[in-house]
Amino acid sequence: MVTTSAAPNWVRPVYLYLVCLVGNLVMIYGAVTFVQGVVNTAAPKTDASPITQIGNAVIDVVADVAGGLPDVPPEFERGVATARHALDKQARNRGVTRMVTGGTVFVVGLAAFLLAWRRAEGLSGGGGAPVVGPVAWPASAQYVAPSAAPSPWAPPGAPQAPPSPPPSAPAPPAAPSPPLT
């Protein structure tokens, strides 16, 4: 009896290439958001926030109306300038927030793209060997049980656990089984 895998061989590469595509789209979104943040920080009047637009329009109308009056006190002019400065500062802060968000989103998209691309291209550690199944951990990364040192939380005079044996060498590979007929 011959067994077959549940999924065809083309499913995994197609999935990984789709993850690469999504990673690219996320990177584009992050880059665009970063550029918008740079523009909003450099020129706060370009902020698309409705609050900023309405605030600037109200300040413009009030300044125009007050400009037509004969005796405008200097406090009024300082108030208009302070309001404009506050709106510009808020727009700049939103620009900095957009730059940080865009940079973070870009890095996340880049990481997703690179991880999926390496797997899709079948590279393992840069050696060029195709990855067929699950990636094995290197021997240096295998878990080694700590030595049986006395626990600082054990009561005095309590029996200690026996020391764990040192890790054994891996078993030799088994002989291949004869083909099924």
Secondary structure, DSSP 8 states (H G I E B T S, - for coil): -----SS-TTHHHHHHHHHHHHHHHHHHHHHHHHHHHHHHHH-GGG---HHHHHHHHHHHHHHHHHHTSS---HHHHHHHHHHHHHHHHHHHHHHHHHHHHHHHHHHHHHHHHHHHHHHHHT-STTS-----SS----GGGS---------TTS-TT------------------------
